[in-house]
Protein backbone atom coordinates (compact mmCIF):
# COMPACT_ATOMS: atom_id res chain seq x y z
CA UNK A 1 0.00 0.00 0.00
CA UNK A 2 1.28 3.43 -0.86
CA UNK A 3 -0.16 6.91 -0.47
CA UNK A 4 1.47 10.15 -1.65
CA UNK A 5 0.45 13.36 0.08
CA UNK A 6 1.49 16.84 -0.99
CA UNK A 7 2.27 19.31 1.79
CA UNK A 8 3.34 22.93 1.54
CA UNK A 9 7.12 22.50 1.57
CA UNK A 10 7.35 18.70 1.52
CA UNK A 11 5.79 15.76 -0.26
CA UNK A 12 5.21 12.60 1.75
CA UNK A 13 4.89 8.93 0.90
CA UNK A 14 3.31 6.56 3.43
CA UNK A 15 4.26 2.97 2.59
CA UNK A 16 3.17 -0.41 3.94
CA UNK A 17 4.83 -3.41 2.31
CA UNK A 18 3.52 -6.84 3.18
CA UNK A 19 6.20 -9.49 3.65
CA UNK A 20 6.06 -13.18 4.60
CA UNK A 21 6.67 -12.48 8.28
CA UNK A 22 4.90 -9.20 8.80
CA UNK A 23 4.87 -5.79 7.20
CA UNK A 24 7.33 -2.97 6.66
CA UNK A 25 6.03 0.51 7.47
CA UNK A 26 7.80 3.72 6.58
CA UNK A 27 7.20 7.34 5.75
CA UNK A 28 9.41 9.04 3.17
CA UNK A 29 9.66 12.76 2.54
CA UNK A 30 10.87 14.99 -0.27
CA UNK A 31 11.80 18.61 0.46
CA UNK A 32 10.42 20.44 -2.57
CA UNK A 33 12.96 23.29 -2.56
CA UNK A 34 16.17 21.30 -3.06
CA UNK A 35 14.77 17.79 -3.70
CA UNK A 36 16.52 16.31 -0.65
CA UNK A 37 15.04 13.07 0.64
CA UNK A 38 14.70 11.33 3.97
CA UNK A 39 12.82 8.52 5.60
CA UNK A 40 11.08 10.32 8.47
CA UNK A 41 9.54 7.42 10.37
CA UNK A 42 12.16 7.97 13.09
CA UNK A 43 11.46 11.70 13.61
CA UNK A 44 10.30 12.38 17.18
CA UNK A 45 6.87 13.76 16.26
CA UNK A 46 6.11 10.65 14.15
CA UNK A 47 7.26 8.37 16.97
CA UNK A 48 5.31 10.15 19.71
CA UNK A 49 2.08 10.85 17.83
CA UNK A 50 1.80 7.85 15.52
CA UNK A 51 4.02 4.91 16.42
CA UNK A 52 3.90 4.92 20.24
CA UNK A 53 0.09 5.13 20.57
CA UNK A 54 -0.45 2.21 18.19
CA UNK A 55 2.52 -0.01 18.99
CA UNK A 56 2.66 0.85 22.73
CA UNK A 57 6.44 1.20 22.71
CA UNK A 58 9.08 3.81 22.03
CA UNK A 59 11.83 1.31 21.21
CA UNK A 60 12.55 2.01 17.54
CA UNK A 61 16.00 1.31 16.14
CA UNK A 62 15.44 1.96 12.45
CA UNK A 63 13.45 4.21 10.14
CA UNK A 64 11.63 1.18 8.71
CA UNK A 65 9.26 -0.34 11.25
CA UNK A 66 8.57 -4.08 11.09
CA UNK A 67 5.17 -5.05 12.47
CA UNK A 68 2.46 -7.65 12.01
CA UNK A 69 0.04 -6.85 9.19
CA UNK A 70 -2.81 -5.79 11.49
CA UNK A 71 -0.67 -3.16 13.21
CA UNK A 72 0.79 -2.19 9.85
CA UNK A 73 -2.69 -1.44 8.54
CA UNK A 74 -3.45 0.63 11.66
CA UNK A 75 -0.24 2.59 11.21
CA UNK A 76 -0.90 3.16 7.51
CA UNK A 77 -4.53 4.25 7.97
CA UNK A 78 -3.74 6.50 10.94
CA UNK A 79 -0.79 8.08 9.12
CA UNK A 80 -2.94 8.83 6.07
CA UNK A 81 -5.56 10.36 8.36
CA UNK A 82 -2.89 12.55 10.02
CA UNK A 83 -1.48 13.64 6.66
CA UNK A 84 -4.94 14.72 5.50
CA UNK A 85 -4.97 17.31 8.32
CA UNK A 86 -3.34 20.50 6.96
CA UNK A 87 -2.71 21.86 10.49
CA UNK A 88 -0.86 18.67 11.45
CA UNK A 89 1.20 18.80 8.24
CA UNK A 90 2.12 22.42 9.05
CA UNK A 91 3.35 21.36 12.49
CA UNK A 92 5.25 18.38 11.04
CA UNK A 93 6.89 20.52 8.36
CA UNK A 94 8.24 22.85 11.06
CA UNK A 95 9.76 19.83 12.80
CA UNK A 96 11.21 18.58 9.52
CA UNK A 97 12.77 21.99 8.79
CA UNK A 98 14.67 21.67 12.06
CA UNK A 99 15.59 18.03 11.37
CA UNK A 100 16.81 18.91 7.88
CA UNK A 101 18.98 21.78 9.19
CA UNK A 102 20.66 19.31 11.54
CA UNK A 103 21.68 17.14 8.57
CA UNK A 104 20.86 13.62 7.52
CA UNK A 105 18.65 14.48 4.56
CA UNK A 106 20.73 12.70 1.98
CA UNK A 107 18.86 9.50 1.25
CA UNK A 108 19.06 8.06 -2.23
CA UNK A 109 15.72 6.28 -2.72
CA UNK A 110 13.40 7.16 -5.60
CA UNK A 111 10.41 9.20 -4.51
Residue pairs with C-beta under 8 A, 6 or more apart in sequence:
1 15
1 16
1 17
1 76
2 13
2 14
2 15
2 16
3 13
3 14
3 76
3 80
3 83
4 11
4 12
4 13
5 11
5 12
5 13
5 14
5 80
5 83
5 84
5 89
6 12
7 83
7 89
7 92
7 93
8 89
8 90
8 93
9 31
9 32
9 33
9 93
9 96
9 97
10 29
10 30
10 31
10 32
10 93
10 96
11 29
11 30
11 32
11 111
12 27
12 28
12 29
12 30
12 40
12 83
12 89
13 27
13 28
13 29
13 30
13 111
14 27
14 76
14 79
14 80
14 83
15 24
15 25
15 26
15 27
15 28
16 23
16 24
16 25
16 72
16 73
16 75
16 76
17 23
17 24
18 69
18 72
22 66
22 67
22 68
22 69
22 72
23 66
23 67
23 68
23 69
23 71
23 72
23 73
24 64
24 65
24 66
24 72
25 41
25 64
25 65
25 66
25 67
25 72
25 75
25 76
26 39
26 41
26 63
26 64
26 65
27 39
27 40
27 41
27 46
27 79
28 37
28 38
28 39
28 40
28 107
28 109
28 111
29 37
29 38
29 39
29 40
29 96
30 36
30 37
30 111
31 37
31 96
31 100
31 105
36 100
36 105
36 106
37 105
37 106
37 107
37 108
37 109
37 111
38 99
38 100
38 104
38 105
38 106
38 107
39 63
39 64
39 107
39 109
40 46
40 63
40 96
40 99
41 51
41 60
41 63
41 64
41 65
42 60
42 62
42 63
43 95
43 96
43 99
44 95
45 91
45 92
45 95
46 92
47 58
47 60
48 58
49 82
50 75
50 78
50 79
50 82
51 57
51 58
51 60
51 65
51 75
52 58
54 71
54 74
54 75
54 78
55 65
55 67
55 71
55 75
65 75
67 75
82 88
83 89
99 105
